[in-house]
Amino acid sequence: MLTTSSLSIGYRNRVLVSGLNLTLASGQLACLIGPNGAGKSTLLRTLAGMQAPLGGEVRLAGENLHNISPARLAQRLAVVLTDRVEAGAMRVSDLVALGRHPYTNWLGNLSAADEAALTRALQLTNTLPFRSRLLAQLSDGERQKVMIARALAQILPNPGDPAQPASVLLLDEPTAFLDLPRRVELLLLLRTLARQTGIAILLSTHDLDLALRVADWLWLLSSTGQMSLGLPEELALNGTLAHTFAGEGIDFDHASGAFRVYQPLRGQISLDSQHEGITAAWTWRALERLGYRVQNGGIRHPLHVEVLNASHWRLSAPPLVQEFTSLAELIAALQNG
């Protein structure tokens, strides 16, 4: 378990955030989210011991982080940074084996326990099938899973050690270079790892919607240095999410639990969505994207759209009533109207 007490973070006596009393529990996946410049990366570096706090302290399993020797700390806390590792000529197994450095002798020889930890890290991250491949041959998603495997190899309890120390994995924007399917895959993998291994995992991310769906706990850091902690659903219900990102160009829709890009209001439009629910839902999205405030439920504005079936729309824009056989035609008429 990682905890902080009255922690202040920043640079050269410039405090970014102060008074942080945080807890990261074993087996928990927590997501650190917030606007750019709020101090997310600075907080991660401070929690990792890579940067000294400006005040307060960080504790790992009750022990002050800065009183733990580097070798022992490396066995209990691992970090995966945003920076890409350029080691294309290295094999996957060799990179993951670097995670066992805190356990090996000065020659770097791997023991049977080290080999077992390496194999388990590859298995847990689904990277065992390409352990002999070069890093240069991997996709971005595969490469990032290998980096997580290296971190796991570093902090997985040593089978020869009867003690089971608390382990922490910190990741700074691990999905930064990935497409949407790979981002989803990676976050689901991290959630599974937390539950299977008991490792406490904290990651910073700009994937707000994914964090809301996957995280066990949210650390929400505002641009004014305020930290809010809680279940994703709690922070949505009490308005903290909407307040934190107000003025950032996005709105939080409490009903759908999703963020929406802010659009200048173009006007009001009503939508008859009693039929063809899926088509009506995507029609609603398209109208919102244009900047319309969409309403339904019996309300009818002068500008009104009816979804007649999956490929047929009617637009009432007095004095005209027009019908279209594609959503693109409807949207073009509204843009040009």
N, C-alpha and C positions, 0 to 999 in steps of 0.2 A: 504494500500500500504506500502510495506517495502522498504526502501532505505538505502544506505550507502554512506558516504562521506569520501574519502581518507582513507578508512579502511585498517588497517594492522592487520594480524592475525598470530598467532604462539604461542610458548611456551617459558616462562622464557627468554624473550628478544631475542629469536631466531625467526626472522621474516620468515614466509613461503611465504606469499603473501602480497604485499603492494599496495597502491594506488587504491583500489577497489571502484569504483563508480557504484553501482548496483541499479536496480529497479525491484521490483516484483509487478506486477499490479494485482488488484482485478480481479477475474474470470479467471486468467491465470494459466496454468500448465507449469511450467518451470522444466527442467531436468538439473541437475548438473552432468557433466560427465568429466572424465579425468583419467590419469594413477594412479595406486596405489601410495600413498605417496605424492600426489600433494597437499593435504590439504583440501580435500572435507569435511571430517567429522569435521575438525577444523573450517571450515567456517560455517557449519551448527550450531555447538555449539555456535559460536560467534553470529550468527544472532539470535539464540534463547535466548541469554542473559545468557547462562550457562557458558560462558567463556568470560573473559574481553578482549576487543580488545587491541592490542599493540599500536594502533594509530587510529585516526579518530573516527567515530561514526556510530551507527546504529539507524535509525529512523523508527518508526511505525506511519503512518499517520501524519508525520511531527514532532512527539515528540520523543525526545531522549529516546531510549529503557531503559537506566539505570536510567532515572528519573521517570519511571512508577512504581508504587507500585507492588509488586509481585502478590497481589490479583487481581488487575486490569489487569495486563499483562496476567495473566492466563486466563482471560476471552476473550482475543483477540489473543492469540498465543498458539498453541499446537504443541507438538513434538511426533513423533513416531520413536523410536530408533530401531536399528538392534537387540539388545539383546532380547531374548525370555523371556516372562513373565511366570514364573513357578507358576501358581495359578490354578492348575487343578481342585481343589475342589470348585472353585468359579463358580457361574452361570453367563452366558453371561450378563443378565440384571444387575446383581450386579456390574460387572466390568465396563460396560458402564456407570452406575450410578455414578461411581467414577469421571467421567468427570464433574459432576455437583458440585463437592466440592467447587469451588470458589464462588458458589451462595448460598450454604446452610448455616444454622445457626450452632452453635457449636455442636448441637446434630446430625447434618447431616441429618435432616429430609427433604424429598423431597416435594416441593410444587407442585401444579397443573402445574405451568409453567415448573418446572424441569421435571416432568413426560412427559409433552408434548415434550420437547426438547429431552429427552431420546428416546421416541417413534419415533420421526422424524429422529434421528440419525440412529436408527435401520432400518427404512424404506429406507433411502437414501443409505445405504450400503447393502441392501438386506439380512439383518441378523435377521429381525423380526421373521421369522418362527422358529428359534431355540433360542429365547431369554431365554427359561427356561432350556436349556441344560448346562451341565458342560463344562468348557473349555477343560478338558481332553478328552471329546468326540468329539472334533472338529478336522477337518483336518487342515493342515498348512495354506491352503488358507482361510478357514473359520475363523481361529484364527486371521489372519492378518486383515481381514475385520472387525472383532470385535474390534481390537485395533484402527482401523481408526474410527469406530463408537464411541469409548470412546473419541477420540480426537475431533470429531465433536460435541458430546454432550457438550464438554467444551467450544467451541468457537461459536456455533450457537447463533445468537442474542437472548437474552431473550425476549420472547413475551411480558413481562410486562415492557420492557425498550423501550421507544419511540426512543431513539438514536440507530442508526445502525452502531456500530463501525467497522472499518476495521478489518478483521480476517485473520490470516495467519496460514497455516498448513505446518510444516516442517517434512520431512521423510528421514531417513538415511537408504538407501538400503532396502526398504520395500519388495522387491521381492527376497531377498537373499536365503530364504529357500524353494522357490516355484519351481515347474516344469514349463515348457514353457507355457502350456495352462493357468495355474493359474497366471503366470506373465503377460500374455497378458490381462487376465480378470481384474487384479488389476489395471494396468495402464489405461485401458479404463474406469474403475470405477472412478479413480481419475480425469481423464479428464472431465467426466460427472459431478462429484461433483463440480469442479471449475466453470463449466458453469451454473449449476443449482443454486448454492448457492452464487456465487460471491466471494467465499473464494479464496485468493491467495495461491497457492500450489507450493512448491518447494521440489523436491526429488532428492537425489543422487542415481545413479544407474550405474551398469556395463553392463546393457542391452543396448548396443550401438544401435543396429538395431531397437529395440523397441522404444528407445528414439527418434530416427530420424522420426519414423512413428507417434508418439503420441504427442510429446511435442509441445506446442505453441511457446516455446522459449527455446533456449539452453544456458546454462552457461558452457562454455568449458574451463576447467582449465588445463594448461599444467604442465609438471613436472618442468619447469623452472619458474613457478609462474606467467605466463601470462594468463590473463582472456580474453576470447573472447565471446561476446554476439551476438545473432542474431537468425533469423529463421533457422531451421535445413537446409533448402534448400540453404540459403545464405552462411552458413558456409561450405557447401559442394561445392558450385560453386566457392567460392573464394580460395579454397584450404586449409582453416584453419583446417578442420577435418583431412585431409591427413597429414598435417605438424605436428599437435599435437601428433598423434599416430605413427609417423615415428620412427622406431627403437624399437617399442613395440611388434614386432612379428606379426603385422597385417598391411595390406594395405587397403586403402579405394579406392574402385572402383567407380569413378565418374559416369560411364555409368549406373551401376545398383543401385547406391546409397546404397551399402552394404559394410561391412567390410569383407575382405578375410584373412584367415590365411596365413602368409608368408611361402612359400615353397622354398627350394633351387632349382634353375633352373636345371631341368633334360635334357632339350632340347626343340626343337621346333617340333610341330606337327600340321598338318592341318586337318580340319574337314569339310566334305561335309554335311552341315546341311540344304540342300534345301528341304528335305522331313522329315516327322515325327518330327515336331518342338519340341514337348515336350520331346520325346526320345532324340533328339539331344541336347537339353538344359541340360539334366541330364548327358548325355555322356560328354559334355563339362565340367561340374562340376567334374566328375570323373577324367578326364584327368588333370585338373588343380590340383586336390588333389594329384596326383602323382608327380606334379612338372613340368608339361609341359606348355610351352607357346603356347596356342591354337590360331589358326588363321583360318579364312574362307574367304568368299567373292572372290572366284576365285583363291586364293593363294594355291599352292600345294607344300608341302615339301616332301622330300623323305619318311618321316614317315607320313602316311596319313590314315585317318579313314573315312569310308563312312557309314552312317546310311541308310541301305536299306529299312527297315521297323521297326515296333515297337519291333521286336524280331530277328533282323538279322543285323549283322555288318560285314564289310569287312576291314581288316587291310593290308595295303601295306607297307612292310618293306623290301625293296630289299635285296636279290633276291626273297623273299617269298611274296606271297599273300595268306592270310588266311581268312576264314570266320567263324563267331561265331554265336551261337543262344542265347547267354546271355551276358549281360554286364560284369558279373563276369569273364567269359572266356576271353573276350577282355582285361580286366585289368590284369588278370594273365599273359597273353601272353606278355604284355608290361613290366610287372615287371620282368619277367624271360628272356626277350629278350636281 
